[in-house]
Amino acid sequence: MSRSRHAFTRLSTRLMRLAGGEAGAALLLMGAAAAAIGLANSPWHDGYHHALHGPLAWTPIAKLASLELWINDGLMALFFFVVGLEIKREVLDGQLASPERRRLPVLAAIAGMALPALVYLAVTRGQPALAPGWAIPAATDIAFAVGVLALVGRGLPASLRLFLLTVAIVDDLGAVAIIALAYTPSIALGWLGIAAAILLVLALLGLRRFPHASVYAVLAAGLWFAVLHSGVHATVAGVLAAFTIPLAPSRENGDSLLLRLEHGLAPWNAYLIVPLFGFANAGVALGGGQTEGHSAALPLAVAAGLFVGKQAGIFGAILLAERTGFAERPAGATTRQLWGLSVLCGIGFTMSLFIANLAFPANPELVDQAKLGIVGGSILAALLGFVLLRAGREPD
């Protein structure tokens, strides 16, 4: 009896550890995505789609007429705000603060965005209607990838996790630039001017190390509202606002506002915003949608970009940098571990879903086809990456 009780206690302790931290956040996101796919393929699919995509009875902002838009354009702005805080911290005082440290992750991130896009364009060549989706497989889902890495357990060098984080941060910055530059169909100059004025005020406050978060919050909300109406995607406002938050300690209380906000908001990102986004956007009918002749190529192109392009780009960049002496590989990492990590970067779930909605805004069928490729490619990358890293662990 005591032996079984001891085994139960060990199992409970492991489950509690699994439920917290990065692994727990990844499991929650997986559960939210699975629930969305399950509902979209169940007798309740109409209710699921109507609740999320149907017009709201009332909305204070006309451009946000559905719950999905409030999540994608509203809550995801807060997600990108936290991403912006992470990028700024890493550039000023982290793994991207010196040329030596950022050489390899920047090269790997660039190759890991370019190769998936090229694979996508190669698969969809001759079909111009699919060309706007080239960026869908270019992004890595940091929450999913780091979570799967945490599920692998012990026996991996700490440098692997650090390398994954820095690649994902550079990747996120690239994704934000793509959203701003490639998916902005028209500009309302008046609203853009208002956004620029608010951003200038935020920047001045940041330079003076103004310590009061509430003032930044009000101005950031105004910036978001102006960007929302400017034609630039509203989530870009989150990153821009984050870049104005001071990292240096305040002259008044010696507190770093950036670190305080990042630590305070990161759990909301991991345990609420990202799972809610996954639940709202991952629901796709697994057996339908093949009505257009070119649609069959879209899921294949996205899945191939994520599963083949990502690992080829990142792993190839690591080997090339090492052989040419451009940069050294992460300390203590074996070739198998680096391959497994490169495969893991092919999990493009959150950011890929986000870009898919921007790539085909007037064609829900193509969005659904892209989602099939995202889910398929991300699952393949997660499984193979997990197997390779698990097999490459050092014995305890």
C-alpha positions as CSV (number, residue, x, y, z in Angstrom):
1,M,0.0,0.0,0.0
2,S,2.8,2.4,0.9
3,R,4.5,1.6,-2.4
4,S,1.4,2.5,-4.4
5,R,0.9,5.6,-2.3
6,H,4.5,6.6,-3.0
7,A,4.1,6.0,-6.7
8,F,0.9,8.1,-6.7
9,T,2.7,10.9,-4.9
10,R,5.5,10.9,-7.4
11,L,3.0,10.9,-10.3
12,S,1.1,13.8,-8.7
13,T,4.3,15.8,-8.2
14,R,5.3,15.3,-11.9
15,L,1.9,16.3,-13.1
16,M,1.9,19.5,-11.0
17,R,5.3,20.4,-12.4
18,L,4.1,19.6,-15.9
19,A,1.0,21.8,-15.4
20,G,3.2,24.8,-14.5
21,G,5.7,26.8,-16.5
22,E,6.4,26.5,-20.2
23,A,5.2,22.9,-20.5
24,G,1.9,23.7,-18.9
25,A,1.4,26.7,-21.2
26,A,2.1,24.5,-24.2
27,L,-0.3,21.8,-23.0
28,L,-3.0,24.4,-22.4
29,L,-2.5,25.8,-26.0
30,M,-2.7,22.2,-27.3
31,G,-5.9,21.6,-25.4
32,A,-7.5,24.8,-26.7
33,A,-6.6,24.0,-30.3
34,A,-7.8,20.4,-29.9
35,A,-11.1,21.7,-28.5
36,A,-11.5,24.1,-31.4
37,I,-10.9,21.4,-34.0
38,G,-13.2,19.0,-32.1
39,L,-16.0,21.5,-32.0
40,A,-15.5,22.5,-35.7
41,N,-16.0,18.8,-36.6
42,S,-18.9,18.1,-34.2
43,P,-22.7,18.7,-34.4
44,W,-22.1,22.0,-32.5
45,H,-19.9,23.4,-35.3
46,D,-22.5,26.0,-36.3
47,G,-22.7,27.3,-32.7
48,Y,-18.9,27.4,-32.4
49,H,-18.5,29.5,-35.6
50,H,-21.4,31.8,-34.9
51,A,-20.2,32.5,-31.4
52,L,-16.8,33.5,-32.6
53,H,-17.3,34.8,-36.1
54,G,-20.9,36.0,-36.0
55,P,-21.7,39.7,-35.6
56,L,-22.0,41.0,-32.1
57,A,-25.3,42.5,-31.0
58,W,-23.3,45.6,-29.9
59,T,-19.7,46.7,-30.1
60,P,-18.1,49.9,-29.0
61,I,-15.7,49.8,-31.9
62,A,-17.4,49.3,-35.3
63,K,-14.3,47.8,-36.9
64,L,-14.4,45.0,-34.2
65,A,-17.8,43.5,-35.1
66,S,-17.1,39.9,-33.9
67,L,-15.6,38.2,-30.9
68,E,-12.9,36.8,-33.2
69,L,-11.9,40.3,-34.2
70,W,-11.7,41.5,-30.6
71,I,-9.3,38.6,-29.9
72,N,-7.2,38.9,-33.1
73,D,-7.0,42.7,-33.2
74,G,-7.5,43.5,-29.6
75,L,-6.1,40.9,-27.2
76,M,-3.3,39.9,-29.7
77,A,-2.1,43.5,-29.5
78,L,-1.3,42.8,-25.8
79,F,0.4,39.6,-26.9
80,F,2.6,41.6,-29.3
81,F,3.2,44.2,-26.6
82,V,4.8,41.5,-24.5
83,V,6.8,40.2,-27.5
84,G,8.0,43.8,-28.0
85,L,9.2,44.0,-24.4
86,E,11.1,40.7,-24.8
87,I,12.7,41.9,-28.0
88,K,13.8,45.2,-26.4
89,R,15.2,43.5,-23.3
90,E,17.2,41.0,-25.3
91,V,18.6,43.6,-27.7
92,L,19.6,46.0,-24.9
93,D,20.7,43.5,-22.1
94,G,20.3,40.0,-23.3
95,Q,21.4,37.4,-25.9
96,L,21.1,40.0,-28.7
97,A,23.1,42.7,-27.0
98,S,26.4,42.0,-28.7
99,P,27.4,41.1,-32.2
100,E,29.0,37.8,-31.2
101,R,25.9,36.6,-29.4
102,R,23.4,37.6,-32.1
103,R,25.3,36.3,-35.1
104,L,24.1,32.7,-35.1
105,P,20.5,33.3,-33.9
106,V,20.0,36.1,-36.4
107,L,21.4,34.1,-39.3
108,A,19.4,31.1,-38.3
109,A,16.2,33.1,-37.9
110,I,16.6,34.7,-41.3
111,A,17.3,31.4,-43.0
112,G,14.4,29.9,-41.1
113,M,12.0,32.5,-42.5
114,A,13.4,32.6,-46.0
115,L,13.5,28.8,-46.7
116,P,9.9,28.1,-45.7
117,A,8.7,31.0,-47.8
118,L,10.7,29.6,-50.8
119,V,9.3,26.1,-50.3
120,Y,5.8,27.5,-50.1
121,L,6.2,29.5,-53.4
122,A,7.8,26.4,-55.1
123,V,4.8,24.2,-54.2
124,T,2.3,26.9,-55.2
125,R,4.1,28.1,-58.3
126,G,1.7,29.0,-61.2
127,Q,-1.1,29.7,-58.8
128,P,-1.1,33.5,-58.1
129,A,-4.2,33.4,-55.9
130,L,-2.1,31.5,-53.3
131,A,1.0,33.8,-53.5
132,P,-0.2,36.1,-50.6
133,G,0.3,33.1,-48.2
134,W,4.1,33.0,-48.6
135,A,4.7,34.2,-45.0
136,I,2.4,31.7,-43.3
137,P,5.1,29.0,-42.7
138,A,7.8,31.6,-41.9
139,A,7.0,32.1,-38.2
140,T,7.8,29.9,-35.2
141,D,5.4,29.6,-32.3
142,I,7.6,30.3,-29.3
143,A,5.1,29.1,-26.7
144,F,4.6,25.7,-28.4
145,A,8.3,25.2,-29.3
146,V,9.6,26.0,-25.8
147,G,6.8,24.0,-24.3
148,V,7.7,20.9,-26.3
149,L,11.4,21.4,-25.4
150,A,10.3,21.5,-21.7
151,L,8.4,18.2,-22.2
152,V,11.6,16.5,-23.4
153,G,12.9,16.8,-19.8
154,R,16.4,16.9,-18.5
155,G,19.6,15.9,-20.2
156,L,19.8,18.7,-22.8
157,P,22.3,21.6,-22.5
158,A,20.9,24.9,-21.3
159,S,22.3,26.6,-24.4
160,L,19.7,24.9,-26.5
161,R,16.8,26.6,-24.8
162,L,18.6,29.9,-24.9
163,F,19.3,29.5,-28.6
164,L,15.6,28.6,-29.3
165,L,14.4,31.6,-27.4
166,T,16.7,34.0,-29.2
167,V,15.9,32.6,-32.7
168,A,12.2,32.8,-31.8
169,I,12.6,36.4,-30.7
170,V,14.3,37.4,-33.9
171,D,11.7,35.4,-35.8
172,D,8.9,37.4,-34.0
173,L,10.5,40.7,-35.0
174,G,10.6,39.5,-38.6
175,A,7.0,38.4,-38.4
176,V,6.0,41.9,-37.1
177,A,7.9,43.5,-40.0
178,I,6.1,41.2,-42.5
179,I,2.7,42.1,-41.0
180,A,3.4,45.8,-41.2
181,L,4.9,45.8,-44.7
182,A,3.3,42.9,-46.6
183,Y,-0.2,42.9,-45.2
184,T,-1.1,46.6,-45.2
185,P,-3.4,47.1,-48.2
186,S,-4.1,50.8,-47.7
187,I,-3.2,53.7,-45.4
188,A,-5.3,56.4,-43.8
189,L,-2.8,59.1,-43.4
190,G,-4.8,61.1,-40.8
191,W,-5.0,58.2,-38.4
192,L,-1.4,57.3,-39.1
193,G,-0.4,60.9,-38.2
194,I,-2.3,60.6,-34.9
195,A,-0.6,57.3,-34.2
196,A,2.8,58.9,-34.9
197,A,2.1,61.8,-32.5
198,I,1.0,59.4,-29.7
199,L,4.1,57.3,-30.3
200,L,6.3,60.4,-30.1
201,V,4.8,61.2,-26.6
202,L,5.4,57.6,-25.5
203,A,9.0,57.7,-26.7
204,L,9.7,61.0,-24.8
205,L,8.2,59.5,-21.7
206,G,10.4,56.5,-22.1
207,L,13.5,58.6,-22.6
208,R,12.7,60.4,-19.3
209,R,12.2,57.0,-17.6
210,F,8.7,58.0,-16.6
211,P,7.7,55.4,-14.0
212,H,3.9,55.3,-14.0
213,A,2.5,52.3,-16.0
214,S,-1.0,53.7,-16.1
215,V,0.0,56.7,-18.2
216,Y,1.7,54.4,-20.7
217,A,-1.4,52.2,-20.7
218,V,-3.7,55.0,-21.6
219,L,-1.4,56.3,-24.4
220,A,-0.8,52.8,-25.7
221,A,-4.6,52.2,-25.9
222,G,-4.8,55.4,-27.9
223,L,-2.0,54.3,-30.2
224,W,-3.7,51.0,-30.7
225,F,-7.0,52.7,-31.6
226,A,-5.3,55.0,-34.1
227,V,-3.3,52.2,-35.7
228,L,-6.5,50.1,-35.9
229,H,-8.1,52.8,-38.1
230,S,-4.9,53.6,-40.1
231,G,-4.8,50.5,-42.3
232,V,-1.7,49.1,-40.5
233,H,-2.6,46.0,-38.5
234,A,-3.5,47.0,-35.0
235,T,-1.1,44.5,-33.4
236,V,1.9,46.4,-34.7
237,A,0.9,49.1,-32.1
238,G,1.6,46.7,-29.4
239,V,5.2,46.2,-30.5
240,L,5.8,49.9,-31.1
241,A,4.4,50.8,-27.6
242,A,6.6,48.2,-26.0
243,F,9.7,49.7,-27.6
244,T,9.1,52.9,-25.7
245,I,9.0,51.3,-22.3
246,P,12.2,52.1,-20.4
247,L,14.4,49.2,-19.3
248,A,16.7,51.3,-17.2
249,P,15.7,51.8,-13.6
250,S,13.5,54.8,-12.9
251,R,15.1,57.8,-11.3
252,E,12.2,58.0,-8.8
253,N,12.0,54.5,-7.4
254,G,14.9,52.5,-9.0
255,D,12.4,50.1,-10.6
256,S,12.6,48.8,-14.2
257,L,9.2,49.4,-15.7
258,L,9.9,47.1,-18.6
259,L,10.8,44.1,-16.4
260,R,7.9,44.8,-14.1
261,L,5.4,44.8,-17.1
262,E,7.0,41.8,-18.8
263,H,6.9,39.7,-15.6
264,G,3.3,40.8,-14.9
265,L,1.9,40.3,-18.3
266,A,3.7,37.1,-19.5
267,P,1.4,34.8,-17.5
268,W,-1.7,36.4,-19.0
269,N,-0.1,35.9,-22.5
270,A,0.7,32.2,-21.8
271,Y,-2.4,31.1,-19.9
272,L,-5.2,33.3,-21.4
273,I,-4.5,35.2,-24.6
274,V,-2.6,32.6,-26.6
275,P,-5.0,29.7,-25.7
276,L,-8.0,31.9,-26.4
277,F,-6.5,32.9,-29.8
278,G,-5.9,29.2,-30.5
279,F,-9.4,28.3,-29.6
280,A,-10.9,31.1,-31.8
281,N,-8.7,30.4,-34.8
282,A,-7.8,26.7,-34.9
283,G,-11.3,25.4,-35.6
284,V,-11.3,23.9,-39.1
285,A,-13.4,21.2,-40.7
286,L,-10.9,18.4,-41.4
287,G,-12.8,16.8,-44.2
288,G,-14.1,19.8,-46.2
289,G,-13.2,22.8,-48.3
290,Q,-11.7,21.1,-51.4
291,T,-14.0,23.0,-53.8
292,E,-11.4,25.1,-55.7
293,G,-8.8,23.4,-58.0
294,H,-5.9,25.2,-56.5
295,S,-6.9,24.7,-52.8
296,A,-5.3,21.3,-52.5
297,A,-1.8,22.8,-53.0
298,L,-2.2,25.3,-50.1
299,P,-2.2,22.9,-47.1
300,L,0.7,21.0,-48.7
301,A,2.7,24.2,-49.3
302,V,2.2,25.4,-45.7
303,A,3.0,22.0,-44.1
304,A,6.1,21.6,-46.3
305,G,7.2,25.1,-45.5
306,L,6.9,24.4,-41.8
307,F,8.2,20.9,-41.7
308,V,10.9,20.9,-44.4
309,G,11.7,24.6,-44.9
310,K,12.2,25.5,-41.3
311,Q,14.5,22.7,-40.4
312,A,16.5,23.0,-43.6
313,G,16.9,26.8,-43.1
314,I,17.9,26.8,-39.4
315,F,19.9,23.6,-39.4
316,G,21.7,24.5,-42.6
317,A,22.5,28.0,-41.2
318,I,24.0,26.5,-38.0
319,L,26.2,24.1,-40.0
320,L,27.2,26.8,-42.5
321,A,28.1,29.3,-39.7
322,E,30.2,26.7,-37.9
323,R,32.1,25.5,-41.0
324,T,32.9,29.0,-42.2
325,G,33.8,30.2,-38.7
326,F,31.1,32.8,-38.8
327,A,29.7,31.7,-35.4
328,E,30.0,28.7,-33.0
329,R,27.3,26.3,-32.3
330,P,25.5,26.5,-28.9
331,A,27.8,25.3,-26.2
332,G,27.6,21.5,-25.5
333,A,25.0,20.8,-28.2
334,T,25.4,17.7,-30.4
335,T,24.5,17.6,-34.1
336,R,21.4,15.5,-33.3
337,Q,20.2,17.9,-30.7
338,L,20.6,20.9,-33.1
339,W,18.7,19.0,-35.8
340,G,15.9,18.3,-33.3
341,L,15.8,21.9,-32.2
342,S,15.7,23.0,-35.9
343,V,12.7,20.7,-36.5
344,L,11.0,22.0,-33.5
345,C,11.1,25.5,-34.9
346,G,8.7,24.2,-37.6
347,I,5.9,24.6,-35.1
348,G,4.3,27.7,-36.5
349,F,0.9,27.5,-34.8
350,T,0.0,30.9,-33.3
351,M,1.8,33.2,-35.6
352,S,1.0,31.1,-38.7
353,L,-2.7,31.2,-37.9
354,F,-2.5,34.9,-37.4
355,I,-0.7,35.5,-40.8
356,A,-3.1,33.2,-42.6
357,N,-6.1,35.4,-41.6
358,L,-4.2,38.4,-43.0
359,A,-3.1,36.6,-46.2
360,F,-6.6,35.7,-47.3
361,P,-8.9,38.1,-45.6
362,A,-11.7,37.8,-48.2
363,N,-11.5,34.0,-48.7
364,P,-12.4,31.9,-45.6
365,E,-12.0,28.7,-47.6
366,L,-8.3,29.5,-48.3
367,V,-7.9,30.4,-44.6
368,D,-9.3,27.0,-43.6
369,Q,-7.0,25.2,-46.1
370,A,-4.0,27.1,-44.7
371,K,-5.1,26.0,-41.2
372,L,-5.0,22.4,-42.3
373,G,-1.4,22.8,-43.4
374,I,-0.5,24.7,-40.2
375,V,-2.0,22.0,-38.0
376,G,-0.4,19.2,-40.0
377,G,3.0,20.7,-40.4
378,S,3.2,21.8,-36.7
379,I,2.2,18.4,-35.5
380,L,4.8,16.7,-37.6
381,A,7.5,19.2,-36.4
382,A,6.5,18.7,-32.8
383,L,6.6,14.9,-33.0
384,L,9.8,14.6,-34.9
385,G,11.5,17.3,-32.9
386,F,10.4,15.7,-29.6
387,V,11.7,12.2,-30.7
388,L,15.1,13.6,-31.9
389,L,15.6,15.6,-28.7
390,R,14.5,12.8,-26.5
391,A,16.8,10.4,-28.2
392,G,19.6,13.0,-28.0
393,R,19.4,13.6,-24.3
394,E,22.4,12.9,-22.1
395,P,21.8,10.2,-19.4
396,D,20.9,11.5,-16.0
